[in-house]
Amino acid sequence: MRTIISQLIDDFQERDLPAPVPRTNVFPQIKGKANVVIGMRRSGKTWFCFQKINALLQKNILRNQILYINFEDERLIDFEVNHFQEILDVYYGKFPDNKNKTCYFFFDELQRILQWEMFIRRLLDSENIQIYITGSSSKLLSTEIATSLRGRSLTTEIFPFSFQEFLKYHGLCDETPENFGSKTTAVLRNAVKKYFIDGGFPEVQNIDPDIKIEILQGYIDTVLLKDVIERHAVSNITAMKHLVKTLMRSAGCKFSINKFYNTLKSMSVKCTKNSLYTYLDHLTDAFVFYQIPIHTRSEKSRMINPAKMYTIDTGLLNAMTFQNSADSGPILENMVFMHLRRNKYQVEYVNTKNGFETDFFARHPVNKDVKLIQVCWQMSDKKTFDREYRGLHSAMEEFSIHSGTIVTWDDEAQLDNNITVVPVWKWLLDDQA
């Protein structure tokens, strides 16, 4: 294993680093804390680390003060916890002067190695090393962090490109526009159509549509295999695949395990309800799907009412399901949810006492900002729009919130009762949205 580690270190020292489009996320820099980067596979965690490595090099940190190891490299297939010390031995054997310097260690997909957290804790306690860890499992990492790294880590979640990052990647808009003249508006309208269809995974930008779909479908296959089936020893592959397909068609919809269980039963697919709950937990743990609960103080009510489901990326939704014009509203709602999630809002849905529903009750845990947001494709569908308006106004009155927002595809207006209608291409540019 020493020979392999030595080769990996040498390879990194000679490697030409990519210069990725800067992400809006930043690493918090606090000495003595490990930086943990989590997110779905292919969402840009590794490139986010390269962004940090480039920044270190620009600050005149020597290349040999930086170590990068990807633990999904097939050469490390036999790596176990007892080999961690060999990393230190080989590294400091090559660069002994670095013992007296701050070094920067980047460990990609570290969760593959059992008991990795014990080694990280030892580094934090005994070495002058700033540590960066990436992983594709929220629960696995958070569980281990809670046991061995409590208070010793800071977590950054990486998503596929936001709309702002998408614009920057394609060279359309480097900064948020201050004005929305006809030219800027035309650019944004055209861009949001492409973002709506393609989504934000970095690898699929600017490639042939057929290849793009194949790549995105491959992402799901990889997540299912590596992060669910292999990691959790799932044996009922048929039930798992049916679950994924159903969830992909459930963007913005309430999802009931009981109803899905009965559907599988009618198809003669055997699976227990407990297994289905576990499978759903695995899929959310791998960052493919998100569940949002009903807004209530009653734990019983929260358990009785099903969660609404969302998928991490609209491009993934479009690649995994056949879409028609009737599906546009739910995909728009998915896009709005992910923007709130990127901006760290805690999101729930609302059923008012008089029977109306509001899509999002969003609270920010730091600045305590509270928003009520409804999503409606267009105002010209009067029956649907009136229903959405009444639902939003009902929630505003019930929770004494003085303003509300209806996000549409391309409509904009200021309505009574302090309700603002805003097109999605403008709303997605608001970091505070």
N, C-alpha and C positions, 0 to 999 in steps of 0.2 A: 504493500500500500504506500510506503514511503516513495517509491519510484514514481507511482502514479501522481501522488500529491506534488512531487517535485516538478513533474511535467506540466501539471495544471498551473502551477505558479509561474513557470517559465513562459507558458503559452499566453497567460494574461499580460505579462510584462511586455511581450512583443506584439500584442494585439492592437489593431487599429480600432479605436472606440468609435461607435456611431455618435452622431450629433443629433439626438432626437429633438422634435419640436417640444419646447419647454411646457411642462404640465403646470396647471395652476396650483397644484399641491406643493407644499414644501416640507422638508424634514425639520421638525423641531430639534434644536441643538441644545441639549442639556447634558452636561458631563455626568457620567455614571449611569446613564439610561441607555438601554438598547432600543433602537428604532425598528419597529416591526411594521412591514408593509404587507397588507393583505388585499385580496381581490381575486376575481375569477381568472383562470388561465387566459393568457393572450390579451389581457386588458392593459398591459403596459407596465407591470411591476418591475421587470428587469430593466427596461429602458429608463424608468424613473430612477433606478439606482445608477445607471450610466450617466444620467443627467447630473446626479450628485457627484459622481466620480469626476466628470468633466469640470464641475465647479471647484472641486478640490485642487485639481491640476492647475486651474486658472489662478488659484491662490498660492501657487508655487509649492504645493505639497508634492514631494517627490513621488514618482510613479511607484518606486519600490516600498513606499510607506502604505500602499494600498494593496489589499488582497481581495480577490473575487473568486468564489468557488460556486459552481452550480451543482447541487447535489442530485440533479436528475441526469447528469452526465453518465452515460452507460459505463464509463470506466470506474465509476464509484458504486457500482451495483452491489459490491460486497462490503461497502463501508459500514462500520458499526460504531457504537458509542466509544469503544476502547481505542478507536483510531484517531479520535479528536486530538489527543496529545501529539500525535505525529505531525499534525498541521503546524503546531507551534514549533516543534523541533526542527522541521524542515525549513519553515519560513525564517526563523531566527538564525538557523544555520547558514542560510543564504545571505541574510542581511543582519548581521550581529549588531551593527551600530543602531538599528531601529529599536533595540531594547531601551534606549534612552530617549526615544521620541514617541509622540502620539501616532499610533497607526490606525488604519481604517479598514475593518474587515467586513466584506459583503458576502453573506451566505444566502444563496438563492434556493428556494424550495426546501428549506432546512427541515420542515416537518416530516420529511421522508425518513429521517433517522430517529429511531426511538431514543428517548431520554436526552435529546439534544439540549433541553433547557438547563440541565445540570452543568454542561460544559460552558454555556453562555453565562451562567451565574458565576462560575469560577473565573472566567475572563473579566467580568465586571469587577469582581472582588480583588483580583490579583495582578491584572495587566493594565497598561496604559493604552487601551484600545477602545475606539469608538465603533460600536457594532451595529450593523444593518442586516435585518433578516427579512426575507420574503416568504410568503406561504399562500397556498390556495385553499386553505381550510380555516374558517373563522373559529369554529368550535375547538378543533384540535389545538390550534395555537393559543386561543384564549384560556382553555383548560390548563394547559401546561404553564402558561404565564401566571395564571392565578395561583398555581401551587408553588412554583419555584422562582418566579420573577415578579412577584407581587410588589408593586411600587417601583420596579426597576426597569420598566419599559414604557414606550410611548407608541401608539398605534396610528398608522396612516392608511386609509382605505383608498385604493386606486380603482377607478372605473374606466370603461371605454371613454373616448373623447366626449367632453361636453360640447355643446353647440359652439361656444366661444373657441375651444381648442380645435374643433373641426374647421372653423373659419380660418384660424391661424395656420393650421396644417396646409390648407389649400391656397394659402396666400390671398385670401379674400378680404380679410379684415384683421389687422394686428392689434388694434385697440377697440374698445367698445365705442361705437359711434355716439357723438354728442348730439347730432342732428340726424333726422331721417328724411332727407330729400328724396326725390324720385329715383335718382341713380342708386343711392344706398339701399333704399327700400326694395328696388328690383333685384339687387344682388342678394339681399337677405331672403327674399321670398324664394328665389331660385335655389339658394343654398339649403334652406330648411326642407325643401322637397327632397333633395338628395340625402340630407341627413335623416329624414323620416324613413327613407327606403333603405339606405345603406347602413345606418347606425354609426357607431363610433369606434369600433375595433380598429386599431391602427393598421393592422396588416392588410385589411381588405379595401383600403382607400385606393382609388385610381386603378382598379384592376377590372378585367372583364367580368360582366355580371354573372355569367354561368360559373366561372371559377370562384367568384366571390361567394356564391351560394354553397358551392361544394366545400369551401374552406370553413364557412360558418357552421355548416352541418357537421364538419369534422371536429369543430370545437366541442360540440355537445357529445359526440362519440368519445372524445378524449376525457372530458369531465366525467362522463358516466363510467368509463373504464377505470381511470386512475383514481379519481376522487370519491367515487361512490362504490362501484362494484368491487374493485381490488382492496381499497382501504377498509371497507366495512364488511367484506366477505358476503356481499349480497348474492343470493343464489336464484331468486325468482326474477330473472331478467325480463321475462314477458310482462309481468305486472309493472315492473319499473319503466319499461319503454312505453306502455300504455299511459302510465301516469305522466310522463314527460310530454307526450303528445297532447294529452288533455289540458295540462297546465299551460302549454304554449297557446292553446285556443281560448284560454281563460283570462286574458289580459283585462284588468279592470273589473273582473267578475268575482262574485263570491264563490268560494270553492268548498264543497262539503265532502269530507272523506267518506261519510256514510253513504251519500248518493253515489260516489264513485265506486265504492265497494259493491253496491247493488248492481251497478253497470257491469263491472267485471264478472260478477256472479251470473248475470244474464248472458255473458259471452263465454261462460264455462271456463273462466280464468280463475284459478284458485289462488287466494291470498287472504291473509287475516287482516282485520282492521288495524291491529297494532303494528303489523309490518308496514302498512301503507302510511301510517303516521310517522314511522321511523324513516321510510324512504323520503317522504316530504321533508323531514328534518335534515336528512343528508343533502338533498338538493339545495335547500336554502343555505346550509353550511358551506356549500361549494360556490355560493354567490350567483347561481343561475336564476333563482327565483326569490322574490320577496313577498312576505305576507304582512298585510296591515290589518289590525284588529278594529273593531267598532270602538268609538269614543264613548267610554262609560267609566264610572267609578265602581261599578258592580262587577266583581270577578265572575260571578255566576252568569251575568249577561254576556260578558266577554267570552265565556266558554260556550254558551249556547249559540251565539251568533257566529256564523262562519267568517273567516278572514277573506279579504279580497287579495287577489294574486296579481303580481306584476313580474315581468321578465327584465333582466338586466339591460337589454339592448333591443331597440326596434329593428335593427338589421337582422338580429338573431330571430326575432319573431317572424319577419318576412321570409327568411330563409327556411324556417321550419314548418310554416303553414301556408296554405293557399289563401291568398287575400283577395277580396273584392271590395268595392266601394263601401259596402255596409260595414266593413271592418275598420274603416279609417278612424272613427270616433274612439274605439278602445285603444288603438295604437297611439293616438294623440294623447289619451289619458295616461298611457304607459310612459310616454315621453315626459309629460309634466311631473309624474311621480318621481322619475329618476332624477330630474333636475332638483327637486326638493331633497331627495336622498343625498345627492352629491353635496348639497349645501348644508348637510348635517341636520336637517329638520327631522323631528320625530313625527311620523305621519299616522293618522287614523282616519277612518271614514265616519260619517255621522248619519244616524237615523233620528230625526226629530220626533218629538212627542206627537205631533200631528201627522206623522206618516211620510214626511219628505226625507229625501236622502241628499247629502252633500258629499262630493267625492273626497275632499281632503280637509281635515282639521290638522294643521301643521304647527308644531311648536319648536322653537329653537332652544336647546338646553342651556346655551350660554347667554344670549341677549334676551331670552324670554319672549321673543317676538311670537305672536300668534296670528295665523292666517286662516281664512276660510276660502277655499278655492273650488270652483266648479269647472268642469270641462265640457264644452259643447262644440261640435264641429262647425256649425254656422248658424247665424241668427235668422237666416231666411227660412229655416225649418221651424216655423212659428210654434207648432205644438210642442216640439221637443225643447225649444229655447224657453218657452213660458214655464215648462215644468222645471227646468234647471234654475231659472230665475226664482221661482217660488221656493224651491228647495234651499237655495242659498240664503234668501231673505229670511226664511223660517229659522235657519240655523243661526243667523246673525242676531235675531231677536231672542232666541232661546238662550244663547250664551253671552248676550250683551256685548257683541263685537261690532264696532261701529262701521266697518267697511268690509267689502267682499270683492272677489275677483272672479270673472268668468273668462277662462282662456279659450280662444277659438283658433281656427286655422288662419283666418285672414280678416276677421271683422274687428272693428274698434269703435267704442262708444263710451259715453258716460251716462249711466242710467240713474233713475231715482233711487233713493235710499242708500246713496253712496256706494253703488255697485259699479265697478269698472269692467268694461269688456276690452280685452287686449289680445292682439294676434300673437300666436306662439313664437313667431320669428323675432318679435320684440321682447316678449316676456322671458325668453330663454337667455337674453343678454343681461338680465338683472341678477347680480350675485346675491341679492337679498331676497329674491323671490322664493 
